[in-house]
Each structure stands twice: as structure tokens, then as C-alpha cells.
Amino acid sequence: MVLKKQQRQNDCNEAFEKESEDGISITTAEILQKGGFAGAAYFTIISCVYSVIALLGNFGNRQNNILVLTIALAGISMGIFQQLWFNYQPCILRLSYWKRYLGFNVCLFITLVILAYVGEWLPNILEAWISFVGVYLVILFVSTLFFNREFKQEQLAYQKAFEKYQETRRSQ
């Protein structure tokens, strides 16, 4: 009995190793990430379809439907701007990371202001808009500090790996 259990465990381990070598196996974190992304995408699509139908059919709270659409557009815009500024080859090849980061945030800020105005995210008082801009700038500042720290750590790791590589090349 124990031998059969051990054999099944070995078979499972061999199958897992073969799948890993073939690139088929994915981790639980990857499954959860893909599932979360798919769920968020479905939710966004369903919310947008419902809001458009409700606006066209003139039922439900019109302002709530516009709010849902503008929030969904903000998320979609963020994804498009991210792809444009960080994954689009002409931008990557011509602009430094700092310029791309600045371009992304300027485009996103302008889009958010327009959508906030159209969707009436904020009341029409100056203090609310000042708070909106202030919160955006604080988030931008904190995320900039975070990304700079992460990139510096990554740069150090690459530098150490490069130095190790150079050392092994010299010793040969």
C-alpha cells in the first residue's frame, strides 16, 4: 500500500516536471491573476453594456449609468495609455523611461479630468477639484518613489549578475 502511494507520488512529480519543461504548467498565483483579470474584464463589459442599454432605454438612474461608463472608460484609458507609453516600440526606442512615464501620467490626468467632469464625479466647487488634483499628485508621487526604488533594486541585481558574468569570463 505504501509502495503504491509512493509510486503515485513519483508519477505525479514526473508529470509535473514534464509539464514544467514543456511550459504547460502554471502556478496558482498565475491562475488567480488570470482569473481576476478575466473577472474584472467581464464585469466591466457587462456594466458597460447594461449602462448603454439603460441610457438608450431611458430607464434607471441616468447619472449612475453615466458614472459607470466614465469609470469604465477611465480604466480602459489607463490600459491603453500604459500599452502606448510602455510597450509600443516607437515610444520605447525614442523616449527615455522618464519621458514615457511623464507622458503616461499627463495623458491619464487629462483623461481623468475630462471623465470626472462628464461623469460628474465631483461637485462643482473649487475645493473638490483641488482635492482631486492633490490626491492624483500624491498618488503619482508615491508611485514614482515606489517604482524608482524597485528599479534601483533591479538595476543592482543586474549589475551584480553582470559583474559575476565578467568574473567568470576572465577566469576562463
N, C-alpha and C positions, 0 to 999 in steps of 0.2 A: 504494500500500500504506500509506504513512504517512498519506495523506489519509483512508483508510477507518478506520485506527486512531484518528485524531483525531476523526472523526465519531462512532465508537462511544463514545469517552470523553465527548464532548459530550452524546450521547444519555443515557448513564448519569448524568451530572451533572444534566441536566434532569429525569430521572425521580426522582432523589434529592431535588432541590429541590421537585418537586411533592408527593412523599410527605411531606416535612418540613412543607410548608404544610398538607397535609391532616391532619397529626398521626398519620400511619400509621407513619412511620419511628421506630425505637427504637435507642438506642445499644448498643454491645457491652456496656457496663457494666450497662445495664438488662436485657439478655438474660441476662447472668451472674447478676445479682441475682435475677431471677425464676426462673431455673433452679435456683439454690442454694436458694431458698425452697421451690420445689416438691419438690426432692430431700429436703430436711430434713423437709418435711411428710409425704412418702411414707414415709420411714424411720421417722418417729415413729408413723405409723398402722400400718405393718407390725410394728414392735416391740411396740406395744400389743396388736395382735390376737394375735401369737404368744404374748405373755406371758399374756394372758387364757386362751387355749386351753390353754397349758401348765399354768396353775393349775387350770383346771377339769378337765383330763385327768389331773392329778396326775403329770405327768412333767417331767423336767428338775429343775434346782435351784430349789426354791421361793423361797429368799431372793433369788436372782438375778432371778427373774421379778418379784418384788415391788419390787426395786430399780429395774428398768427402768420399771415402771409409775409409781413415785413420781417418778422423774426426769422422765418424760414429763409427768406431772401438774404438776410444778414449772414446766416450760417453758410448758405451756398456761395455767397460772395467771398466769404473768408476762404473757403476751399479753393475757389477759382483763383483768387489772388495769390494764395500760397503756391499753387501749381505754377502760375505765371512767373512769380518772382524767384522761386527757389528750384524749380525743376525744368523750366523752359530753357533750352540750350543757349539761344542768343543772349538771354539775360545773364546766365551763369558765366558765359565766356567773356562778356564785355564788361560786366559790372562787378565791383568788389562785394563781399558779403555785406558790409556796412551799408552800401548804396542800395542793395536789394532789400535789406531789412527796413531801411528808411522808406523806400518806395512802397513796400508792402503795407507798412503802417499808415502812410499818408493816404493811399488808396482806400484802405479799410476805414480809416477815420472819416473821410469824406462820405463814403457809402453809409456808414452808421449814422452820421448826422442827417443825411437825406432821408434814410429809412425811419429814423426817430421822428423826424418832422412829419413825414407822410403818415406813419403809423400812430402818431400822437402818443409816443412812449412817455413823453414828459409834458407837464402842464406848461402853458405859455407864460412862464415867469422866468426872468433872467437867472435867478439863483439856481433853478433846476438845471438849466443849460450849463451854467458854470460848474455845477456839481458833476454833470455828465462828462464834461471835458476833463475836469480834475480826476475823476475816477479812471477815465481812459488813460490819462498821462501817468497815474500811479501804477496801473497795471502794466503799461508799457515800460516804465522804469524798472519795476520788479522783474518782469520777464527778461529785460535786457541784462540785468545783473545775473540772473539765473543762467541764461544762455552763455554769457561770457565766461562764467565760472565753469560750466560744463565743457565748453570748447577749449578752455585753457587746460583742463584736466586731460581731455582727449589729445590735445597737442603734446602734452608732456609724455603721455603713454606712447604716442607715435615716435616722439624724439628718442625715448629710451629704446624702443624696438629698433629704430634705425641705427642707433649707436651700437646696439648689440649685433646687428647685422654687419656693420662695418668692422667690428672687432673680430667676428668670425671670418670675414673675408681676408683680413690682414694676417690672421694666424694660419691661413692655408698656404 
